[in-house]
Amino acid sequence: MKDSPPAALVDLLAGLGLARGGELRGVAGRARRLAGGLPQFDSVWIDALVQARLLTPWQAVELNAGRGAALKAGPFVIFDRLATLGYATLFRAREIEGERFVRLAIASADTDLNDAERRLALLMRRTVELPADRLVPLVQHGRDDARLWAASEFFAGRTARQWMMGHGRMPPPSTLEVARQMADGLLACERAGIVHADIGADQLWFDAAGLVRLPEPGLRGVLRPTESGRARDLPAESYDYLAPERLLPDALCDVRGDIYACGALWWHLLTGRPPFAGATAETKLRTVQSGKLPDIRQLAPETPAALAEMVMRCLARDPAERPDSFAVVASALGEPVAKEQKRLARRLRSIPRRSRWFGRAAGAWPRSPRTSTWLAAATGVLLAVTIIAWPAISPRLEQLAADETEPQRVAAARPAVQKSATPRPTTRRSTARQRPAAPSPSDRPNALPTPDHRRSDTAPVAAEETSDGMFGGEGPAAQQDEEAQDFNANRVATPSVPADWQESASVVAVSADTPIDLSLLKSGQTLRGDAERRPAIEVPPEGLELLQSDVTLENIDFFARLPLRSETALLTLRGLKTSLRGCSFQTVGDWSADTLPVAIRYDRRSEAGQEDGDFSTGELDIRDTTFRHVAMAAACRLVGGMVVRFDNVLCVEAGPGIQFDRFPEAEELAALVLSRVTLRGARSLVQVGCDELPTAPGHLEIEAVDCAFVLPAAAALIVFHGEERPGPLLRGLRWSGQGSVLSPRSRLSIWRTPEGRMLAAADEAVPIQGVVRGEVGFAGPLEEVPAGARIVRWQAPLSSPRPPGIDDGKLHLPDVEERSYLK
């Protein structure tokens, strides 16, 4: 077997600037494993390069199809396809001889290249007058044989359509600010003699600072000057913003067509739907020509008068009835307001996002359907086996003895429990999916901290600081006593298999006496517990695991009585998105600080050391949930990006509230959105691993609104743990929000080394806003959870008369008396 890459592949990749010979030889071992004893074809080396992140999946597809040379366009090499615009295809590309990324548009095959090239040259001369704050003008163009291309600067952001798909309509004040910024940018286009011609939800972008961006102004008018005769080859949504007169024979794009498109887009933002309905191009065309729109205030009555009037004027079917220039539109709407821009940025960041924002701007690499196929097949086999074997199974599942001789099922024996005054041992079978033994930290890249790491969380921190304000001073480690509480084992619902879970119902209702098996949940389902007779799941030593994505758990109580295996959490999540509503997590009995488990571990890897290939932004949405006496509430592994939202969440006697195994890279999104969160006795809010610093650090976005962080004096809001000094990472921290209070003697940020040393950063070096220090008074002692965690007094200047922290009326934590119905 040869271990050297094919010479033709080496030359091709070197010419594209994607991988040199040394980089190819560096993946020789990976290629050898992928080949599995077969000849190492080009495709094997290409797959190895994708796994090593030297090629993107898009590049691999083109190379394997023999279209590798087509990845080169002028001085650029294509990395990913971003969007298909109808008149062109948009790619993310990089300079072959440099590091600059661009948005590369390649004209469609039916374009008249000679005519388009002349118009494109004229457009390029006019774009030098355009500002770059609202617009993303073309900066370079060229022609390669039968391809015409144009490049503009690459930027990070998110389209209006992507935002609305996750959150619905935009609030009218924000829409007004968007309209003002758009009018300001399009007025600059008008003065430069450029018609944008491609205004819509897919070409309106938002960035992290609340700025509106309109990319590629004028490109559609160059590549597709008229729409008549071939308009029906566009997708149906393209007609949402196309002025009716544009479909007339030889009708060219003009300013009033752009004004119509703006009115249609603002209507879409205000109402959450386009002005004219229609699922096909023909239906949409008929509706645009003959449909009648109601006043926008009938659908969005809170719309500002100036914006409502301008939307209706812009959508007039007769071009003569529309404003004749963007100067009129801008004058009616007013100038952009810096304060409103900041408010827009906060609103965009505060709402959980369904797709990546600051990194790859146009979607993520697709997920493989193999997991869903495997789960469907496994569920069918399980159902068939259950039906065949049912006559031999005792109807009383809670008294079924564990079958240790069955090789395909591994059951965890539960301790004996008492069902009556006379003790009678009963062995119970756990239906939780058994996980393989966890590898050692040295075998797991970016491994989360072990219990030994958690032991030093409570070490006091000296008040000294270095001259640069970055993590100076240290103190000895200290131990903190942990309290335990008893839980009645006789009153716990036994996890088992519900009879109706094989149905395709979107909601599976369970109660205290309903057997539960999380492995039977399907993607998109909700497991909803009865609010009056809540089900409780005792976690076995191997922990519980939820493989499916887009699953919601409601009103479920999770608890652990027996010690869990190392690196095991009460609940491990493998799916891309999971939501929890009204749940609780706790340990009961005698636990030491070293053995406390993590409540929720978000880890999308299928096996230790292997990633599942999904680089989409993950989501963990937790509402009205209580955590007590656990090592931490949620430990998250960053794989492509992560958004965590805590809404009305209580953490009592816990370690960190949220842990990220590492700091995000520049192209990754890591965001934490907190609302009405109370930490009482917790050792930090966020813990971030820093064993290795990212090559190009990104940003950790945190927004905290009306939260209460009551931490010990030696604790901190943000704790960095690892070998590398995290000073550079503080510059990537973005904290926003208002109305939150922090205990007076707690720190803002601490660096905890593996040896247990604790170094504190000066407060002025930590960019945290909207958090004030002050004493708070609780309604009851620590044991009275959750009612006792309600804040009744606070000494801090907050903007709202409402106390910060949780709404205890929506929280639940079971105790012995409350579980009496589970006999």
TAGI-V338888 format. One line per field, one symbol per residue. phi: phi as a letter, one per 30 degrees, with the letter a starting at -180 (. if undefined). A space follows every 50 residues. Layout:
phi->???
//
This chain:
phi->.dccddddddddddddicadddddddcddddddddhjdeddedddddddd ddicbceddddddddicddddcbidccdcbccaccjcaccbcbbddcacd cbccccdddddddddddddddddddddddddcdccbddcababchcbcbb cbddbclbdddddddcbidceeddddddddddddddddddddiccdibca ddcccccddiccbcdhdidddddbdbcdibddddddddddbcdeddddeh dcdbddddddddddddedddcibddcdlcbdddddddddbdbcddeddcb dddeedddddddddcdddedddedaddddddddjdecddddddddddddd cdccbdbdcddbjcddddddddddddddddddddddddceeccddcddcd ddcddddcbcccddddbccadcdbdbcccdcdddcdedddedccdhdddd eddddcdcddcdddbdddichciaaddbcbdccbbdbdddccdddacddc dddcddbccbbdcddbbddddcejdcccddddbddbcdddedicbbddch cccbhcccbbccecdeiccebcccddbbbbbicbbacbjcbcddcdcddb ccbdddbdibcdiccdddbbcbbhbcbbhbdadbcccdbikabcbcbhbc cbhcdddbbcdaddddcccbbbccbhcbcbidcadbcbdbdbdddbdcbc dbbbbhcbcccdddcbdbccblddddeddddcdbcbjaicbbedcdddab ccdedjdbcccdeddcdcbibcdldbccdaddddcceddddcbacadcdc ddddjdcddccbbdbdddcddcd
//
